[in-house]
């Protein structure tokens, strides 16, 4: 056992720390806590690690661990954080909805209160439960590029940052599996492409992945509109192998678009039907995953 230096204050036992912190938590109206918050409530140095105390609080039900280092009150009569508060607490205030979640938010397809919520954040993450029926996951696909985001009122979450419709479409064209399938992404493009000016598309194309622009150009052309020819870069013209339209499906033979260098590896009839339906209604129809 290490010797205590003369005149040094004896360490306080864990029992004292546990009782003091448990009492402070019972009186607190704060909705959620990290280790620094718990240390401040117990009157301890925030740099001091108190895992034994926290573990005991979790075991006795005073606290509920949401994630490593994230806790809420265990008592139901205490204020409980909303899913939106937990999302911002876990992923930061600058996170925003994307992929399927952004599509649903833009097209007002009911509340986002169950299933999986897709977000862009500083780092990718594993699924994280923000309510008994809703989990959130941060997805960073390929190289990072600058998105344009809008502030929107999202049913079930309140006011949130959401990737705008153009950036949401480009995300879906990179990873359609996070949006259901490529047909749903095509419906979304068809329903919203009329709101994108050529100047806006050219500006976004300056920092978006080229393969997303190729796929977008092909789908917009199916809607009866041509994007500026300047978006077809020299490397697209030189590429001997066309890019697949559906990134989650294998390449097929004999179905290539020469203008945008796209290998159409989906059923052309189903693709045109999806685009026609979305163009007629103005809102893409959701599909099952």
C-alpha positions in Angstrom: 0.0 0.0 0.0 1.6 3.4 -1.0 2.5 5.7 1.9 0.7 9.0 2.3 2.9 12.1 2.3 2.9 14.0 5.6 0.2 16.7 5.8 -1.6 15.3 2.7 -5.4 15.1 3.0 -6.6 11.5 3.3 -8.6 10.2 0.3 -12.3 10.2 0.8 -13.9 6.7 0.7 -16.0 5.6 -2.2 -19.0 5.3 0.1 -19.0 9.0 0.8 -18.6 9.8 -2.8 -21.4 7.5 -3.8 -23.9 8.9 -1.2 -23.0 12.5 -2.0 -23.4 12.0 -5.7 -26.6 10.0 -5.4 -28.1 12.7 -3.3 -27.0 15.4 -5.7 -28.5 13.4 -8.6 -31.8 13.0 -6.8 -32.0 16.8 -6.4 -30.8 17.7 -9.9 -33.2 18.7 -12.7 -30.5 18.2 -15.3 -31.6 15.8 -18.0 -28.3 14.1 -19.0 -24.8 13.8 -17.7 -21.2 13.1 -18.7 -18.3 12.2 -16.4 -17.4 15.9 -15.9 -21.0 16.7 -14.9 -21.0 13.9 -12.3 -17.7 15.0 -10.9 -18.9 18.5 -10.5 -22.1 17.3 -8.7 -20.0 15.3 -6.3 -17.6 18.2 -5.7 -14.7 16.3 -7.2 -11.9 17.4 -9.5 -13.3 17.0 -13.1 -10.0 15.3 -14.1 -10.5 12.6 -11.4 -11.8 9.3 -12.7 -14.7 7.9 -10.7 -15.6 4.8 -12.6 -16.4 2.7 -9.4 -18.9 5.3 -8.2 -20.6 5.6 -11.6 -20.8 1.9 -12.0 -22.5 1.6 -8.6 -24.9 4.3 -9.5 -25.8 2.4 -12.7 -26.2 -0.9 -10.8 -28.5 0.7 -8.3 -30.7 2.4 -10.9 -29.8 6.0 -10.0 -28.3 6.4 -13.5 -28.9 4.8 -16.8 -26.0 4.4 -19.2 -26.9 5.4 -22.7 -23.4 5.1 -24.1 -19.9 5.1 -22.9 -19.6 8.3 -20.9 -23.3 9.3 -21.4 -25.9 8.9 -18.7 -29.5 10.0 -17.8 -31.6 9.9 -14.7 -32.9 6.4 -13.7 -36.0 7.8 -12.1 -39.0 8.2 -14.4 -40.3 11.2 -12.5 -37.1 13.1 -13.3 -36.9 15.1 -16.6 -35.9 12.8 -19.4 -34.0 14.1 -22.5 -35.8 14.0 -25.8 -34.3 12.0 -28.8 -33.2 15.3 -30.3 -31.3 16.3 -27.2 -29.6 12.8 -27.0 -28.7 13.0 -30.7 -27.0 16.4 -30.3 -25.4 15.3 -27.1 -23.9 12.2 -28.7 -23.1 13.5 -32.2 -22.7 17.2 -31.7 -24.9 20.3 -32.5 -23.6 20.4 -36.0 -24.7 16.9 -37.0 -27.5 16.7 -39.6 -29.9 14.2 -41.2 -29.0 12.5 -44.4 -29.8 9.4 -46.6 -33.2 7.8 -45.8 -33.8 10.2 -42.9 -33.3 13.3 -45.0 -35.5 11.9 -47.8 -38.3 11.3 -45.3 -37.9 14.7 -43.7 -38.0 16.5 -47.1 -41.0 14.5 -48.4 -42.9 14.6 -45.0 -43.3 10.8 -44.9 -44.4 10.7 -41.2 -42.6 11.1 -37.9 -39.0 9.9 -37.5 -39.6 8.1 -34.3 -38.7 4.5 -35.0 -36.2 2.5 -37.0 -32.8 3.8 -37.9 -31.9 7.5 -38.1 -29.0 8.3 -40.5 -26.8 11.3 -39.7 -23.6 13.0 -40.9 -21.3 13.6 -38.1 -17.5 14.2 -37.5 -16.9 10.5 -37.2 -18.8 7.3 -38.2 -20.4 5.4 -35.4 -22.2 2.2 -34.5 -26.0 2.3 -34.0 -26.8 4.2 -30.8 -30.3 4.0 -29.1 -31.9 7.4 -28.6 -35.3 5.9 -27.6 -36.8 2.4 -27.2 -37.8 2.4 -30.9 -35.2 4.6 -32.6 -31.5 4.2 -33.1 -29.1 6.7 -34.6 -26.0 6.0 -36.7 -23.5 8.4 -38.2 -22.4 7.5 -41.7 -19.4 9.0 -43.5 -19.2 7.6 -47.0 -16.1 7.8 -49.1 -14.1 11.0 -49.1 -15.7 13.8 -47.1 -17.3 16.7 -49.1 -19.0 19.8 -48.1 -22.8 19.5 -47.9 -25.4 22.2 -48.0 -27.8 21.9 -45.1 -31.1 23.5 -44.3 -33.0 24.0 -41.0 -36.3 22.1 -41.0 -39.0 21.1 -38.7 -38.9 17.3 -38.6 -41.9 15.4 -37.2 -40.9 13.4 -34.2 -37.7 15.2 -33.6 -38.4 18.9 -33.8 -36.1 21.4 -35.6 -33.0 19.8 -37.1 -30.4 20.4 -39.6 -31.1 18.4 -42.8 -28.9 17.8 -45.9 -30.6 19.7 -48.7 -32.3 17.8 -51.5 -29.4 17.9 -54.0 -26.8 16.7 -51.5 -29.2 14.1 -50.2 -29.7 12.7 -53.8 -25.9 12.6 -54.3 -25.4 10.8 -51.0 -28.1 8.2 -52.0 -26.4 7.7 -55.4 -23.2 6.9 -53.6 -24.7 4.5 -51.1 -28.3 3.5 -52.1 -28.5 0.8 -49.4 -28.9 3.6 -46.8 -32.0 4.8 -48.7 -33.8 1.6 -49.4 -32.7 1.0 -53.0 -31.7 2.8 -56.2 -35.3 3.1 -57.4 -36.2 5.1 -54.3 -33.2 7.4 -54.9 -34.3 7.8 -58.6 -37.8 8.7 -57.4 -36.4 11.3 -55.1 -34.2 12.8 -57.9 -37.2 12.9 -60.2 -39.4 14.6 -57.6 -36.9 17.3 -56.7 -34.6 17.9 -59.8 -36.8 20.7 -61.1 -35.9 22.8 -58.0 -32.2 22.6 -58.7 -30.8 25.3 -61.0 -28.0 24.5 -63.3 -25.8 27.0 -61.4 -26.5 25.2 -58.1 -25.7 21.8 -59.6 -22.4 23.2 -61.1 -21.4 24.7 -57.8 -22.1 21.5 -55.8 -20.3 19.5 -58.5 -17.1 21.4 -57.8 -16.7 19.6 -54.4 -18.8 16.5 -54.8 -17.5 13.1 -56.0 -17.5 12.8 -59.8 -19.2 9.4 -59.7 -22.2 11.0 -58.0 -22.5 13.7 -60.6 -22.3 11.0 -63.4 -25.2 9.1 -61.9 -27.2 12.3 -61.2 -26.7 13.5 -64.8 -28.0 10.2 -66.2 -31.1 10.2 -64.0 -31.9 13.9 -64.6 -31.6 13.1 -68.3 -34.3 10.4 -67.9 -36.5 13.1 -66.5 -36.3 15.0 -69.7 -33.6 17.6 -68.7 -29.9 17.9 -69.5 -27.4 19.1 -67.0 -24.6 21.4 -68.3 -22.0 19.5 -70.5 -19.2 21.0 -68.4 -20.1 18.5 -65.6 -18.8 15.6 -67.9 -15.1 15.9 -67.1 -12.4 14.7 -69.4 -11.8 11.7 -67.2 -15.4 10.6 -67.8 -14.9 10.7 -71.5 -11.7 8.8 -71.3 -13.0 6.1 -68.9 -13.2 2.9 -70.8 -15.4 1.2 -68.2 -18.8 2.8 -67.6 -19.7 3.5 -64.0 -22.5 1.3 -62.6 -25.7 3.2 -61.8 -26.6 1.1 -58.7 -23.5 0.9 -56.5 -24.9 -2.0 -54.5 -25.5 -4.3 -57.6 -23.1 -6.0 -60.0 -22.3 -4.8 -63.5 -24.3 -6.0 -66.4 -23.5 -6.3 -70.1 -25.0 -4.5 -73.1 -26.7 -1.7 -71.1 -24.6 1.4 -71.1 -25.3 5.1 -71.5 -22.7 6.7 -73.7 -23.3 10.3 -72.7 -22.8 10.0 -68.9 -20.7 6.7 -69.1 -23.2 4.8 -67.0 -23.7 1.0 -66.9 -27.4 0.7 -66.3 -27.4 -2.4 -64.0 -31.0 -2.0 -63.0 -34.2 -3.0 -64.9 -34.7 -0.1 -67.3 -38.4 -0.5 -67.4 -38.7 -0.4 -63.6 -36.4 2.7 -63.5 -38.4 4.6 -66.1 -41.7 3.6 -64.3 -40.3 4.9 -61.0 -39.3 8.2 -62.5 -42.6 8.6 -64.4 -44.6 8.0 -61.2 -42.5 10.5 -59.2 -42.7 13.1 -61.9 -46.4 12.8 -62.1 -47.0 12.9 -58.3 -44.2 15.2 -57.3 -43.3 13.1 -54.3 -41.4 9.8 -54.4 -43.1 6.7 -53.0 -41.2 5.0 -50.2 -40.1 1.4 -50.6 -39.2 -1.3 -48.1 -35.6 -2.0 -47.3 
